[in-house]
Amino acid sequence: MSAEILRQLSDGKAFKPAPSLWEMADAHVPFAELGFEPAPEPQVRRGLVEGTGLVIVSGESGSGKSTTLASVTASLAGELTAIGERRYLPVVVPVAGRAEATRNLDAFGQATIREVLAAIHDSLTPDQQKRLVRALGDAVTRQHTGARFNARAAATLFGLVEAGAGLQLGNDVVSVVGKDLLDGRGGLKTLGDICRSRGFELIVCIEDTDAWAQSDRAQDAQAFFSSVARPLANDVDVGVAIAVQNAWLEGPEVLDEVIAICERAVTVAAVPRPESEPHARRMVEQIIDRRIDLNIDEGALGRYPAAALFSSEALDVLGHVLFKEGNVRAPLSKIRDVLDRHAEALPDKISEQHVLDVL
């Protein structure tokens, strides 16, 4: 029975170290549940709903910055604002692989406008979709880390409002594509006003900056934080969240531009590391439980599914990996490797030796 369930989990890629953003939102275990106080999620949420400047989420690579942002913004998608007049529309704008979006604030603003239109593409009439594709080229269909998240967020939102809401917003937003907007904020203030006039509160999320640190592209990071993020800190009138690598805040790779941005942000929320190996072990077990519950019928393995599929010693080793690396993706990668290695004959339970074999 357990081997069959491991097969389902393997086939369903339940332990993907870096799932899509919407999958991250579903798989995220709130840091409060993992034993951390203060937890970053409430801080990020408060900063975003204020809508008055930058929210910074800092942490090591793989520590949970992206899942934190994905979880918070997904929960806000379609939710009513505090005064109940508008619903939140979160949009992810990838920058690490898009040099055209990082040159200056105007270029970033136009990239954000295109992301909004791409997100609401499926809410438009066929004729509008054709005109939109002509106006944006491949921006509507381009696949990137934020595309599915944006589409899901828009679908959630427009499922909660009156028919034609996406059509109305699309008509307004498409009119500013490619134009030089003189609002002093790269068009983001104008875009926020357009969304607000149609009953939506825009939230902009930038979560993929880690790629610059991993690929030794410090110059790209410097350019983005000085030319785009710095002016964004000057009250763009929409909520903006940026994930920031810890290495840029301290140590030999520190970037003065990032330090300056954090000093100007309305909120800086740090993603914490496990406090001890036993704590890391408990974190791993809860993360595994969540991944299993998302892929297997609830209750099939009892209240503690990880314990049914992993030996206690195996969980200890995975906890050690997390504590040593400070990286949530690391133990998930090891589980994936174990399943791949034993794909032809999966065991009933993953043992300590199974995990040690892939270290």
N, C-alpha and C positions, 0 to 999 in steps of 0.2 A: 504493500500500500504506500509506504513512504517513498520507495523508489519511483512509483508511478507519479507521485506528487512532485518529486524532484524533476522528473521528466517534463511535467507541465510547466514548472517554473523555468526550466532551462529553455524549453521551446518558446515560452512567452517572454524571454529575455527579462525576467523579473529583477535581476540583479545588475542591470545596466549601470555602470558607474556614472554615466552622464546622459540621462534620458532627456527627452525634449522638455521645454520649459513647463508645458502644461502637465506633463507626467511628473516633473519635479514638484509642482504645486500639490499634486495628489499624494506623492510619496513623502513629502516633508513631514517630519515629526517636530512639532514646536519645541524650541529649546527649553521652555519652562517644564515640559513633560520629561525632558532629558536631565532635569535637575539643575538648571542654571537660573540664577536670579541676580541681576535683572536679565530678562530675555530680550533679544534684539527685535523680535517681531512687533511688539507693541510700540517700541520707539520708532520703528520705520513707519508703521501705520499712522501714528500721530503726526510725524513730520510730513507725510504725503497728504493727509487730509487738510493740513493747514494751507497747503498750496502756495507758499510764499517764497520758496527757494529750494536749495539743494538738500537732499537727504543722502548721506554717505553711509554705505555698509562696508565696513572694513574687516579683513580677515586674511588668513593664509589661503593659498591656492587649494581648492577642493574642500575648504572648511565648512561650506554651507552658505556662502554669500548669495549665490544664484538661487538656491532653493528657498532661502529666506525671502528674497525679492519676489520670486515666482509665487510663493504661498500668499504673501500679503497682497500683491496686486491681483491675483486670481480671486481672492476673497472679496476684494473691492469691486470687481467687475460687475456692473449692474446694480450695486448697492446704492441706496439713497444717501445723499450727503446729510450732514448734521441738520441742516435746515429743511431737508426733505424736498427741495425744489428741483434737484438734478440727480442724475445717476453717474457713477464714475465710469470712465472709459480709459482703461490702461492700454498703453501701446509700448511695445519693446522696440528700441532702435539699436540694431547691432552696429558697432563702429570698428571693431578690430580688423575686419577684412574689407572695410569700405573707406578707402582713403578720401574719396570724394566727400564724405560726410564729416570729416575731421579737419578740413582746411581752416574753416572759420565758422562763426555762428550762423551766418546766412546759409552756408551749405548744409549745416546740420539741421537748420529749420526746414529747409526744403526736403531733406531726407525724412524728417518726422512727418511732414505733410503727406508725403508719398506713402509712408507706413500706415497712416490713418486711412487713406483711400484704399490701399491694398486690403486692409482689415475689413472694410465695409463693402468690398467688391461684391460679395455674394448677396448683399442686401439690395443691390441696384437692379434696374431693369436690364434686359439684354442689350437694348440700344445704348443705355448709359455705360454698360460694361465695355462695349466696343469703343465708345468715345474715350473712356478712361484708359483703356489699353493704348489707344493711339496717343493720348497725352503723356502717358508715363513710360512708354516703351515696355521693357521687360520688368519694370519695378513691381507690377502687380503679380506676376507669376514667379518671380525669383524666389528660390528656396533658400532660407537661411534659418538661423537658430530661433528667430523671433516670429517667423511667418505663421506657424501653426498656433502659437500662443495668441497672437493678435487676432487671428480668425476666430478662435474659440472664445476669446474675450468679447469680441463684437457680436458673435452669435448669442452668447449669454445675455448681453445687454439688450439686443434688439428683440430677443424673445420675451423681454419684460416690458417693452414699451409698445406704443401703438404702431400699427402697420404703416410703413412708409417713412419711418423715422430715419432709417439709413439713407433712403432716397433723398430726403430733404437735406440731411447733413452732407451727402455727396455732392449735391448741386452747389452748396455754399463753398465747400472746401476745394472742389476742382477749379473754381474760379481763381484761386490764388497759386496754382501750380506754376512754377517757373517764373513767377513775378518777383521783382525786387520790392520787398515790403519794408516800409520806413517806420517800423514800430520800435526799432532799436534793439530788438531781441531776436533777430533772424526770422521773423514771422511767427515765432512761437506765441507771442502775446496775441497776435491777430488770430492764430489758430485756436488758442484757448478761448478767445471771445466768441468765435464762430461756434465752437462746440457748446459753450455756455448758453448761447442764444437759442440753441436747439434742445436744451435740456440735459446736456452732458458735461461732466467735469473731467477735463483731460489730465491724465497722469502719464509721464514719460519715464521709461525705465531703461537704463543702460547697464547691461550686466556682463558683457563679454570682454572687459578690459584685461582680464587675466592673460589673455592670449598674447598681449604685448610683453608681459613679464616672462612668459614661458618661451617665447621665441627671440628674446634679447632685442626687443624693439623699443628701447627706452626713448628714442627720439620721437617715435610716433606717440607714445604716452605723453611726453612733454608737450608736443604740439597740441594734442587734444585738450589737455588740462589747462593750458595757457590760453588757447584760442577759442575754445568752446566752453569748457566747464567754468572757467573764471567769469566770463560775462553772464553765464547762466545763474551764477550765485547772486546776481544783482536784481532779484525780484522779477522773475519772468511771469509771475501770476499764474503759473501752473505747477503742480507738484512734479519734481524731477528727482529720480533716485539713481545713484551711480555706485557700482561695486568697485572697491579700491583694494588693491593688493597690499598686504602688510609690509612687504619688502620696500615699498615706496615711501613708507612712513618712518622707517627706522633701519639702521644698519648701513652697509656700504652702498646699497642701491637706492638710497633715499632720493626722492625728487622734490625739490623745493616747491615746484608748481603744485604738487599734490598736498604738501603741508599747508600751503596758502589756501587751497580750496577747502580743506577740512576746517580751517580757522573761520572761514566765511559761511560754512554750511549751517542750516538751521538745526540739523540733527546729525550726529555721528554715532552710529550704532555698531558696536564691535561684536563680531561672531566669536564666541568663546571656544577655547580648547578644553578637552577633558581634564579634570583636576588630578586624576590618578588612573592607574591601570584598571582597578576595579570599576571606577566610574566609566572609563572607556568601554569596558566589557558590557556594562549595563546599557550604554548607548548603542553599541552594536546590536545587542539583542532586540532592543526596541525598533531599531531601523529595519532589521531583518523581519521582525513581526509585521511591520507596516507593508513591506514589499510582498510578503506572502499573502497577507489579507487582501491586497489589491488584485492578486492574480488567482487566488483559490477561494472557493466558496467559504464564506465566513463560518467559523466554527468547525470546519472539517478537521482541524488539528488541535482543537481545544483552545483554551485561553492563551497559552504560550506556544505558538506554532514554531518559533525558532528552536525551542528546547526539544521539540518532537523530531526535528530534522538535523540538528547539530548536537554533537556531544558537548558536555560542559567544557571539556579541555579544548575543543575546537573553538568555542566561543572565547575562551581565555586568550588563545593565540590571536584571533581576529581583534580582540580588544587591545592586545599589545601592539598590533599593527597600527590601529587607529591612534593610540597614545603616542607611539613613536613618530608617526608621520604627521599627526595633527590634521589628517586629510580623510574625510568621510568616504571619498571615492576609493581609497586604498583597500580597505577590507572588502568592499563590494567587488573590486577587481579580482581579489583572491578567490572569492566565492564563484565568480564567473569562470575563472581559470580552472577551478576544481571540476565544475560541471562540464566544461569543454573537454578536459583531460579524460574524464570517465564517461563520456557521452555514450559509448557503446554498452556499458554495463554500470549504471548508476547504483550506488549503495543504498541501503535503507536509511542510513544516517551518515552524515559527513563527520569524519573523525579528526582528531588532532593531526594524525599523520597525513591525511588527505590535504590539509591546509599547509602543513610544513613542506610537503612535496612541491608546492607552487611558490614558495617564498624565494 
